[in-house]
Amino acid sequence: MFQAQSHLYNHTFNFISSMSLKCAVQLRIPDVVHEHRRPMTLLELASALRIHPSKSACLYRLMRVLVHSGIFAETL
């Protein structure tokens, strides 16, 4: 039973990860970060993407998935 649940969670996360990457590419996040040439804060990224401040929580969640997937790195 546990192995089946683990397998299902793994497929679910892979789907979420790939859809998050798709969203990042559609929003041009990799291009914006590359053009910035240094680490960006979430507010800087939202501003560069022209994302309304009310949607910054969504951008935060998207970036958390992308960091967890190893696509982006978090700097402190």
ChimeraX attribute file (.defattr): number of C-alpha atoms within 10 A of each C-alpha:
attribute: neighborCount
match mode: 1-to-1
recipient: residues
	/A:1	6
	/A:2	7
	/A:3	8
	/A:4	9
	/A:5	10
	/A:6	11
	/A:7	11
	/A:8	12
	/A:9	12
	/A:10	12
	/A:11	12
	/A:12	11
	/A:13	13
	/A:14	13
	/A:15	12
	/A:16	16
	/A:17	19
	/A:18	14
	/A:19	13
	/A:20	19
	/A:21	20
	/A:22	12
	/A:23	13
	/A:24	17
	/A:25	12
	/A:26	10
	/A:27	14
	/A:28	12
	/A:29	18
	/A:30	15
	/A:31	11
	/A:32	14
	/A:33	16
	/A:34	11
	/A:35	9
	/A:36	13
	/A:37	8
	/A:38	8
	/A:39	14
	/A:40	16
	/A:41	12
	/A:42	14
	/A:43	14
	/A:44	13
	/A:45	18
	/A:46	18
	/A:47	13
	/A:48	14
	/A:49	13
	/A:50	10
	/A:51	14
	/A:52	9
	/A:53	12
	/A:54	8
	/A:55	10
	/A:56	16
	/A:57	11
	/A:58	11
	/A:59	17
	/A:60	14
	/A:61	12
	/A:62	19
	/A:63	21
	/A:64	16
	/A:65	18
	/A:66	20
	/A:67	13
	/A:68	13
	/A:69	17
	/A:70	11
	/A:71	12
	/A:72	14
	/A:73	13
	/A:74	13
	/A:75	7
	/A:76	5
